Amino acid sequence: MMKTLLIGVAAAGLVGVTTAAAQSSSSQTGTTATASAGNELSGEVKKVDKDKQSVKISSPTGGEQELKVASGATITRDGTQASLDQLKEGDQVRASFDPSSKQATKLEVQSKDMKDKQGSSKTDGKSDSQSKSDSKKY
């Protein structure tokens, strides 16, 4: 009788610990997902303003957003380091930015030419498919 009671108490204790652990991990996961979703934008370059150091991006859903490009922003075009004046209208872009200041910290750009030559390298194919899946969320 005493053994049964101890086993029952031990089992109840384990269930309580497991439930608490599951709740804390699920709340952390939710926070991370929300934070990353708000500061990335994918679409097409509509306008590059070198004087204002900004780029206007048109999303697949039809909206346009202008982002100021931070002075230390990382810009890559077709996988190589680039500058703002190398971006062209019609290029595909994925921008990481600070939602409060609308300043882009990272721009990953794929030129129209590279998009037409789909599959020229595995890396470009992967990043392109990610861009498409990201844009469906919005």
C-alpha positions in Angstrom: 0.0 0.0 0.0 2.8 2.5 0.9 4.7 1.7 -2.3 1.7 2.4 -4.4 1.2 5.7 -2.7 4.8 6.8 -3.3 4.7 5.8 -7.0 1.5 7.8 -7.4 3.1 10.9 -5.8 6.3 10.6 -7.9 4.3 10.2 -11.1 2.2 13.3 -10.3 5.4 15.3 -9.6 6.8 14.3 -13.0 3.7 15.3 -14.9 3.7 18.7 -13.2 7.4 19.3 -14.2 6.8 18.2 -17.8 3.8 20.4 -18.2 5.7 23.5 -16.9 8.6 22.8 -19.2 6.3 22.5 -22.2 4.6 25.8 -21.4 7.8 27.8 -21.1 9.3 26.4 -24.3 6.1 27.1 -26.3 6.0 30.8 -25.1 9.6 31.3 -26.1 9.0 29.9 -29.6 6.0 32.2 -30.1 8.1 35.3 -29.2 10.9 34.4 -31.6 8.6 33.9 -34.5 6.8 37.2 -34.0 10.1 39.2 -33.8 11.6 37.8 -37.0 8.4 38.1 -39.0 8.2 41.9 -38.5 11.6 42.9 -39.8 12.0 41.2 -43.1 10.6 42.3 -46.5 10.8 40.6 -49.8 9.8 41.9 -53.2 11.1 43.8 -56.2 13.2 47.0 -56.3 11.0 49.8 -57.6 13.3 52.8 -57.1 16.8 53.5 -55.7 17.4 57.0 -54.3 21.1 57.5 -53.9 20.7 61.0 -52.5 18.3 59.8 -49.7 20.2 56.5 -49.4 16.9 54.7 -49.7 15.3 51.9 -51.7 11.6 51.5 -52.5 10.4 47.8 -52.5 7.2 46.5 -54.0 5.9 43.4 -52.3 4.1 40.6 -54.3 0.9 41.6 -52.5 1.0 45.0 -54.2 2.2 47.2 -51.3 5.2 49.4 -51.5 7.6 50.4 -48.7 10.5 52.7 -48.7 13.5 51.8 -46.5 16.4 54.0 -45.6 19.7 52.0 -46.1 21.8 52.2 -42.9 25.4 53.4 -43.5 26.8 50.0 -42.3 24.2 47.9 -44.1 25.4 44.7 -45.8 24.4 44.7 -49.5 24.9 41.6 -51.7 23.9 41.3 -55.3 23.9 37.9 -56.9 26.0 36.6 -54.0 28.7 39.2 -54.1 29.3 42.4 -52.1 27.6 45.4 -53.7 26.8 49.1 -53.1 23.4 50.9 -53.3 24.1 52.3 -56.7 24.5 48.8 -58.2 20.9 48.0 -57.4 18.5 48.2 -60.4 14.8 48.5 -60.8 13.2 45.0 -61.2 15.9 43.2 -59.1 14.4 40.8 -56.5 15.3 41.8 -53.0 15.0 40.5 -49.4 15.6 43.2 -46.8 16.2 42.9 -43.1 15.3 46.1 -41.3 14.5 47.8 -38.0 10.7 48.2 -38.0 10.8 51.3 -35.8 13.3 53.4 -37.9 12.6 51.6 -41.2 16.4 51.3 -41.7 17.6 48.4 -43.7 20.6 46.6 -42.2 20.9 43.9 -44.8 19.8 43.7 -48.5 20.1 40.5 -50.4 19.5 41.2 -54.1 19.1 38.9 -57.1 19.3 40.7 -60.5 16.8 40.1 -63.2 19.5 38.4 -65.3 20.2 35.9 -62.6 16.5 35.2 -62.1 16.2 34.3 -65.7 19.1 31.9 -65.4 17.5 30.0 -62.6 19.5 27.1 -61.2 22.9 28.4 -62.3 24.0 27.6 -58.7 22.4 25.8 -55.8 22.7 28.8 -53.5 20.6 31.1 -55.7 17.9 28.5 -56.1 17.6 28.1 -52.3 17.4 31.8 -51.5 14.9 32.3 -54.3 12.6 29.6 -53.0 12.9 31.1 -49.5 11.9 34.5 -50.7 8.8 33.1 -52.3 7.8 31.2 -49.1 8.5 34.3 -47.0 6.3 36.5 -49.2 3.3 34.1 -48.8 3.3 34.9 -45.0 2.5 38.5 -45.7 
